[in-house]
Amino acid sequence: MQRKKMADLVILLLAAMALTTAATEAAADKSPQLARVVFLTTSKACSCTLERCQAAEELVKQVFARARPGLMQRLDYARDKDRAKEYIQKYHVVALPALLFLDVQGNLLWSAVGEMAGQPLAEKLAQFGDS
């Protein structure tokens, strides 16, 4: 009788371990979910920064044209310095333009700073499930 109880206990433990392992693997396979993209730019700066910001502005419009409504938040440092500074400080942004991919908790998933290219942006948008 004692052996039967012990065998039943071992079977239950093995089943629990298998379920835990399966749940952990499933969670590991799931990519973090993109909740928000913050685009930091400026409308007043030196000519080289303005050129980068204007080029990024066009690129962001193209790449995010089909993204879900409300995903993109655009902040102009020249017009909304306080809000832009919050992101600049929190995510250690060193130059403009900057694009920040954030999850629901506000964790940084990916970022692009300075000159940007369309292909990597589109790939990251697709990777995080919003293309």
N, C-alpha and C positions, 0 to 999 in steps of 0.2 A: 504494500500500500504506500509506504514511504517512497519507494522507487518511482511509482506512478506519479505521485505528486511532484517529485523532483523532475521527472521527465516532462511533465506538463509545464512546469515552471521554466525549464530550459527552452521548450518550444515557444512559449509566450515571449521570453526574452529575445530569442532569435527573430521572431516575427516583428517585435517592436524595433529592433535594430534595423531590419530590412526596410520597414516603413520610414524610419528616420533618415536612412541613407537615401532612399528614393526621393523624399521631400527635399533634402539638402541638395541633391543633384538637380532636381527640377528648378529650385530657386537659383542655383548657380548658372543654369542655362539661360535664364530669363535676363535680358538686358535691362538696365535701369530705364525707367520711363521718363521721357522728356516732358516736363511740365510747362517750361517757359524759356524763351530765348530773349535775352536782353541785348540790344544793339546800342552801343555807346558811340556816339559820333559828336562832331562839333561843327557849328556853322561859322565860327570865328577862330582863326588860327593863322599860322604862317602858311605860305602858299603850298609847301610840300605836304603838310598835314591836311590842308583843305583838299588837295588833289586826291590823296589816299581816301579821305572820308567820302568824297563825291563818288569815286570809283566803287567803294564798298557799298555805298547807298544803292547804286544801280544793280550791283551784284546781288545784294540782299533782296531787293525787290523781285528779281528774276527767280532766285532760288526758293524764296518763301511765298511765291505767288499762289501756290496750291496748298500751302500749309493750313492747318485748321485755324479758324478765326480765333483771335485772342492769344495765339501762341507768341507772337512777336511783340515785344515792348521796345520802342525806340526812345532813347533819351539823348537830347542835344545838350552837351555840357555847357555851351554858351547860354542856353535859355533856362536850363534847370540844373544849375550847378550842384545844389545840395543833394538832390536825388541821385545824380550821376556820381557824386563823390562817395556816397554810401557803397555803391557797387565797386567803384575804383579801389576803395580801401579794403573792403571785404574780400575781394577776389584778386587783389594785388595787380591791378591793370597798370601797365607801365607806358602805354601809348594808345592813341586813338587812331583809327577806329578799333573797336573791340566787340567781339560777339561772344556772349556767354550762354552756354547750354546748361540749364539748371533742372534738377529733379524737383519733386514735390516738396521736399524738405529744404530746398534752396542749396543743395550740394552741387558743386560744379562738376558737370559731366565731361565737358570739353570746352575749349575756348580757342579763338583765333584773334590775334592782335596784329595791327599794322596792315600790310598788304594782304589781300585775301584772294583766293582762287575759287571759282565756282564748283569745280569737281569735288574737292574735299568737303566743301560745305554741303553739297547735295548728298554725298556719301554719308556724312555724319547725321544728317537729317533722316536719311533712310535707316541708318543703323539704330537710331533711337526710336524708330517706328512712327515717323511723321512725314512721309514723303507723298 
